[in-house]
Amino acid sequence: SPYIVNAGLSYNNSEKEFNMNLIYNVFGNRIFGIGDAQFATLYEMNRNTIDFTLSKKMKDDMEFKIGITDILNAPVRFNEDSNKNFK
């Protein structure tokens, strides 16, 4: 990928032993499969993802944790470089 961006927001309340995290990720188009004279190079196209986790400590060293991954549910797309111009 020509670029990768990872960013996160976190909230932690130590008094109530409560924690939330929101993570964002995006990457530029990247090579998925290298082509040759017969087959074109295959690229995975850029995609945004957001993940969320929530955790709460309970009594007796127990912890409740829930998470949602890929909230945006963006499609995974692939493109072939059929004219072999590397774009």
MARBA-3410 file (N, C-alpha, C, O; in Angstrom, 1 decimal):
87
0.8,-1.2,0.0,0.0,0.0,0.0,0.9,1.2,0.0,1.9,1.3,0.7 ~ 0.5,2.3,-0.7,1.2,3.5,-0.7,1.0,4.3,0.6,1.8,5.1,1.0 ~ -0.1,3.9,1.3,-0.4,4.6,2.6,-1.2,3.7,3.5,-2.0,2.8,3.0 ~ -1.1,3.8,4.8,-1.9,3.1,5.8,-2.1,4.1,6.9,-1.2,4.8,7.3 ~ -3.4,4.2,7.3,-3.7,5.2,8.4,-4.5,4.3,9.5,-5.4,3.6,9.2
-3.9,4.4,10.7,-4.6,3.8,11.9,-4.8,4.9,12.9,-3.9,5.7,13.2 ~ -6.0,5.1,13.4,-6.3,6.1,14.4,-7.2,5.4,15.5,-8.0,4.6,15.2 ~ -7.1,5.9,16.7,-8.0,5.4,17.7,-8.4,6.4,18.8,-7.6,7.3,19.0 ~ -9.5,6.2,19.3,-10.0,7.0,20.4,-10.3,6.0,21.6,-10.8,4.9,21.4 ~ -9.9,6.4,22.8,-10.0,5.5,23.9,-10.6,6.3,25.1,-10.2,7.5,25.3
-11.5,5.7,25.8,-12.0,6.3,27.1,-11.8,5.3,28.2,-12.2,4.1,28.0 ~ -11.2,5.7,29.3,-11.0,4.8,30.4,-11.4,5.5,31.7,-10.9,6.6,32.0 ~ -12.4,4.9,32.4,-12.8,5.4,33.7,-12.3,4.4,34.8,-12.9,3.3,35.0 ~ -11.1,4.7,35.4,-10.5,3.7,36.3,-11.4,3.5,37.6,-11.3,2.5,38.2 ~ -12.1,4.6,38.0,-13.0,4.5,39.2,-14.1,3.4,39.0,-14.3,2.7,39.9
-14.7,3.4,37.8,-15.8,2.5,37.5,-15.3,1.3,36.8,-16.0,0.4,36.4 ~ -14.0,1.2,36.5,-13.3,0.1,35.8,-14.0,-0.2,34.4,-14.4,-1.3,34.1 ~ -14.2,0.9,33.7,-14.9,0.9,32.4,-14.0,1.4,31.3,-13.3,2.4,31.5 ~ -14.0,0.8,30.1,-13.2,1.2,29.0,-13.9,1.0,27.7,-14.6,0.1,27.5 ~ -13.7,2.0,26.8,-14.2,2.0,25.4,-13.1,2.3,24.5,-12.3,3.2,24.8
-13.1,1.7,23.3,-12.1,2.0,22.3,-12.8,2.0,20.9,-13.7,1.2,20.6 ~ -12.4,3.0,20.1,-12.9,3.1,18.7,-11.7,3.2,17.8,-10.9,4.1,18.0 ~ -11.5,2.2,16.9,-10.3,2.2,16.0,-10.7,2.3,14.6,-11.7,1.7,14.1 ~ -10.0,3.2,13.9,-10.2,3.4,12.4,-9.0,3.0,11.7,-7.9,3.2,12.1 ~ -9.2,2.4,10.5,-8.1,1.9,9.7,-8.5,2.1,8.2,-9.6,1.8,7.8
-7.5,2.6,7.4,-7.7,2.7,5.9,-6.3,2.4,5.3,-5.3,2.7,5.9 ~ -6.3,1.7,4.2,-5.1,1.5,3.5,-5.3,1.8,2.0,-6.4,1.8,1.5 ~ -4.2,2.1,1.3,-4.3,2.4,-0.1,-4.4,1.1,-0.9,-4.2,0.0,-0.4 ~ -4.7,1.2,-2.2,-4.7,0.1,-3.0,-3.4,-0.7,-2.9,-2.3,-0.1,-2.9 ~ -3.6,-2.1,-2.8,-2.4,-2.9,-2.6,-2.4,-4.1,-3.5,-3.4,-4.6,-3.9
-1.2,-4.6,-3.8,-1.1,-5.7,-4.7,-1.6,-7.0,-3.9,-1.1,-7.2,-2.8 ~ -2.5,-7.7,-4.5,-3.0,-8.9,-3.9,-2.4,-10.1,-4.6,-2.1,-11.1,-3.9 ~ -2.2,-10.1,-5.9,-1.5,-11.1,-6.6,-0.7,-10.6,-7.8,-1.2,-9.8,-8.6 ~ 0.6,-11.0,-7.9,1.5,-10.4,-8.9,1.2,-11.2,-10.2,1.2,-12.4,-10.2 ~ 1.1,-10.4,-11.2,0.8,-10.9,-12.6,2.1,-11.3,-13.3,3.2,-11.0,-12.8
1.9,-11.8,-14.5,3.1,-12.1,-15.4,2.7,-11.8,-16.8,1.7,-11.1,-17.0 ~ 3.4,-12.4,-17.7,3.0,-12.1,-19.2,1.7,-12.6,-19.5,1.0,-12.1,-20.5 ~ 1.2,-13.6,-18.9,-0.1,-14.2,-19.2,-1.3,-13.7,-18.4,-2.4,-13.5,-18.9 ~ -1.0,-13.4,-17.1,-2.1,-12.9,-16.2,-1.8,-11.6,-15.6,-0.6,-11.2,-15.4 ~ -2.8,-10.8,-15.5,-2.7,-9.4,-15.0,-2.5,-9.4,-13.5,-2.9,-10.3,-12.8
-1.8,-8.3,-13.0,-1.7,-8.1,-11.5,-3.0,-7.8,-10.9,-3.9,-7.1,-11.5 ~ -3.3,-8.4,-9.8,-4.6,-8.2,-9.1,-4.4,-7.3,-7.9,-3.5,-7.5,-7.0 ~ -5.2,-6.2,-7.8,-5.1,-5.3,-6.7,-6.3,-5.3,-5.8,-7.4,-5.5,-6.2 ~ -6.0,-5.3,-4.4,-7.1,-5.1,-3.5,-7.3,-3.6,-3.3,-6.4,-2.9,-3.0 ~ -8.5,-3.1,-3.5,-8.8,-1.7,-3.5,-9.0,-1.2,-2.1,-9.3,-2.0,-1.2
-8.7,0.1,-1.9,-8.7,0.7,-0.5,-10.1,0.5,0.1,-11.1,0.3,-0.5 ~ -10.1,0.4,1.5,-11.3,0.1,2.2,-11.1,0.7,3.6,-10.1,0.6,4.2 ~ -12.2,1.3,4.1,-12.2,1.9,5.5,-12.9,0.9,6.4,-13.9,0.3,6.1 ~ -12.3,0.8,7.6,-12.9,-0.1,8.7,-12.9,0.7,10.0,-12.0,1.5,10.3 ~ -13.9,0.4,10.8,-14.0,0.9,12.1,-14.4,-0.3,13.1,-15.3,-1.0,12.8
-13.7,-0.4,14.2,-13.9,-1.4,15.2,-14.2,-0.7,16.5,-13.7,0.4,16.8 ~ -15.0,-1.3,17.3,-15.4,-0.8,18.6,-15.4,-1.9,19.7,-15.8,-3.0,19.4 ~ -14.8,-1.6,20.8,-14.8,-2.5,22.0,-15.2,-1.8,23.2,-14.9,-0.6,23.4 ~ -15.8,-2.5,24.1,-16.3,-2.0,25.4,-16.0,-3.1,26.4,-16.3,-4.2,26.2 ~ -15.4,-2.7,27.5,-15.1,-3.6,28.6,-15.4,-3.0,29.9,-15.3,-1.8,30.2
-15.8,-3.9,30.8,-16.2,-3.5,32.2,-15.7,-4.6,33.2,-16.1,-5.7,33.0 ~ -14.9,-4.2,34.1,-14.4,-5.1,35.1,-15.6,-5.4,36.1,-16.2,-4.5,36.6 ~ -15.8,-6.6,36.4,-16.8,-7.0,37.4,-16.1,-7.5,38.7,-14.8,-7.4,38.8 ~ -16.8,-7.9,39.7,-16.2,-8.3,40.9,-15.5,-9.7,40.7,-15.8,-10.4,39.7 ~ -14.7,-10.1,41.6,-14.0,-11.4,41.6,-13.1,-11.6,40.3,-13.1,-12.7,39.8
-12.4,-10.5,39.9,-11.5,-10.6,38.7,-12.2,-11.0,37.4,-11.5,-11.6,36.6 ~ -13.4,-10.8,37.3,-14.1,-11.1,36.0,-14.2,-9.8,35.2,-14.3,-8.7,35.8 ~ -14.3,-10.0,33.9,-14.4,-8.8,33.0,-15.4,-9.2,31.9,-15.4,-10.2,31.3 ~ -16.3,-8.2,31.7,-17.3,-8.3,30.6,-16.7,-7.5,29.4,-16.3,-6.4,29.6 ~ -16.7,-8.1,28.2,-16.1,-7.5,27.1,-16.9,-7.8,25.8,-17.3,-8.9,25.6
-17.2,-6.7,25.0,-17.9,-6.9,23.8,-17.3,-6.1,22.7,-16.7,-5.0,23.0 ~ -17.3,-6.6,21.5,-16.6,-5.9,20.4,-17.4,-6.0,19.1,-18.1,-7.1,18.9 ~ -17.3,-5.0,18.3,-17.9,-5.0,16.9,-16.8,-4.7,16.0,-16.2,-3.7,16.1 ~ -16.6,-5.6,15.0,-15.5,-5.3,14.0,-16.2,-5.0,12.7,-17.3,-5.4,12.4 ~ -15.5,-4.2,11.9,-15.9,-3.8,10.6,-17.3,-3.2,10.6,-18.2,-3.7,9.8
-17.5,-2.2,11.4,-18.9,-1.6,11.5,-19.4,-1.1,10.2,-20.6,-1.2,9.9 ~ -18.5,-0.5,9.3,-18.9,0.0,8.1,-19.3,-1.1,7.0,-20.0,-0.8,6.1 ~ -18.8,-2.3,7.3,-19.1,-3.4,6.4,-18.8,-3.0,4.9,-19.6,-3.4,4.0 ~ -17.7,-2.3,4.7,-17.3,-1.9,3.3,-17.0,-3.2,2.5,-16.4,-4.1,3.0 ~ -17.4,-3.2,1.2,-17.1,-4.4,0.4,-15.6,-4.5,0.1,-14.9,-3.5,0.0
-15.2,-5.8,0.0,-13.8,-6.0,-0.4,-13.8,-6.1,-1.9,-14.5,-7.0,-2.5 ~ -13.1,-5.2,-2.6,-13.1,-5.2,-4.0,-11.7,-5.4,-4.6,-10.7,-5.0,-4.0 ~ -11.6,-6.1,-5.7,-10.4,-6.4,-6.4,-10.5,-5.9,-7.8,-11.5,-6.0,-8.4 ~ -9.4,-5.4,-8.3,-9.3,-5.0,-9.7,-8.1,-5.6,-10.4,-7.0,-5.8,-9.8 ~ -8.2,-5.9,-11.7,-7.1,-6.4,-12.4,-6.5,-5.3,-13.2,-7.2,-4.4,-13.7
-5.2,-5.4,-13.3,-4.4,-4.4,-14.2,-4.3,-5.0,-15.6,-3.3,-5.4,-16.0 ~ -5.5,-5.1,-16.3,-5.6,-5.8,-17.5,-4.8,-5.1,-18.6,-4.3,-5.8,-19.6 ~ -4.5,-3.8,-18.6,-3.7,-3.1,-19.6,-2.3,-3.0,-19.2,-1.4,-2.4,-19.9 ~ -1.9,-3.6,-18.0,-0.6,-3.7,-17.5,0.2,-2.3,-17.4,1.3,-2.2,-17.7 ~ -0.6,-1.3,-16.9,0.0,0.1,-16.7,0.4,0.3,-15.3,0.8,1.4,-14.9
0.2,-0.7,-14.4,0.5,-0.7,-13.0,-0.3,0.3,-12.2,0.1,0.9,-11.2 ~ -1.5,0.6,-12.7,-2.5,1.5,-12.0,-3.8,0.7,-11.8,-4.7,1.3,-11.2
END
